[in-house]
Amino acid sequence: MIKADLHIHTTFSGDSEICPDTLIARVQQAGMDCIAVADHNTTAGALELQALSPPFKVIISEEILTREGEIIGLFLSGTIPPGLSPEEAIRRIHAQGGLACVPHPFDRFRSSAMQEGTLERIAASIDIVEIANARTFPIQDLSRPLKYAKKYHKPACAGSDSHTLPEVGRAFVEMPDFNMPGDFLQALSQGIIHRYQASAAEQARELTGRLARKIAGRH
């Protein structure tokens, strides 16, 4: 079994403090065997990290801002532009041989989270649902993503959504090892989700930081 944190941001996102070269030691310290670097609207950070030949799997990914919220493309070969419809973004992910994952669905505290109408419409074309995100505030119904994944028989995943080094590994999937996207889906279906529950003080600091970034015009 391996541990995979499937949602991490680097400085290529613009709102993350994590440089690709400093991420390597932290991933090892957190005990992760695989990560997906999913920067906002670019695969550059993931490609830079992969070029450093780290001693763990790197899934080239991107968190794409569509006209109706964000979608993550996993196993990509190049950047997909923002501003597309959700359907077109998913089509382009699949055209690269990638997998489409919905991050932090239904989250009421993120303007970038896809909500019910969109999620119901695209359910047939997505591949994975992120049911645990370490940055999702628990003062909402955290069971909705899992219920959605079960309703449409989609594999579930987890990610820390790290923007700082200490966050890496706060949510991950313990799963069988894999080689290709097809193997990944099979392995993910056997995975066990782990999520660190932040304290009230940590949540308050995170909320303050998000508000400060929003005021400053950052994600």
Secondary structure, DSSP 8 states (H G I E B T S, - for coil): -EEEEEEE--GGGSS----HHHHHHHHHHTT-SEEEEEEET-SHHHHHHHHT--SSEEEEEEEEEETTEEEEEES-SS---SS--HHHHHHHHHHTT-EEEE-STT-TT-TTS--HHHHHHHTTT--EEEEEETTS-SSS-TTHHHHHHHHTT--EEEE--BSSGGGTTSEEEEE---SSHHHHHHHHTT-EEEE----HHHHHHHHHHHHHHHHTT--
